[in-house]
Amino acid sequence: MVITAKDFVDALLMEAPINVYDTDFGLTDDRKNSDLLRDLTSHGKSKKIDSFNGTDLLKTGNKIFASDGNRILYVVQWEDNYNRTLRLNSITQIAVWRNTTVPATQGMSKHVFWNILFPIHNAITTDNGQTSAGRNFWSIRIGEALDSGVGVYYLDMNSKTVSKISSGNDLISSSKIAYGDAHKFRARKFCITSHELISSDPR
């Protein structure tokens, strides 16, 4: 049975409005939330770069966030990196959180991922530590990439091998070995990119 990426994602990993304790980054605490907002907006550091659902998206350093003026509603942090094995510049989204009780944030993670972060290097790789919520987020993005024809690759930095993910079946197979708590799993990543990482030339 061939499982399409869309069927796999729709059936198992729909982006439901949930809060996961391990991935709230303390922002469900009003004081921590307001402290971070104050830090991001102090001294005119933040700059509007986009808007979504009538809410401004602001950038400070390597963080993009949205707020209602009193609290953060959404924030993502990333880092630029260079993969020596692939000779590829990419970004790694290392933290993302949204207040799922606010309708305006629904779909915001997807919008920022594809319209703001992805165009920086046209390549985004998973981070070293993946919680269940993080895995779900990435499976959704991978499903979207496969459905739109954007390249998806499984990278094993231990063996320095690269495999292309072409279907939901490939994704399921790779996911079974890509995640875990042991050190070896930290070198196993997924990459969404418009760059061709595996040559189609048989020579």
Helices and strands as residue ranges (DSSP letters): H 5-12, G 21-23, H 30-41, G 42-44, E 47-52, E 55-60, E 63-67, E 72-83, E 88-98, G 103-105, H 108-112, I 113-117, H 118-121, E 123-125, H 132-148, E 151-156, E 161-165, H 168-178, G 183-187, E 188-193
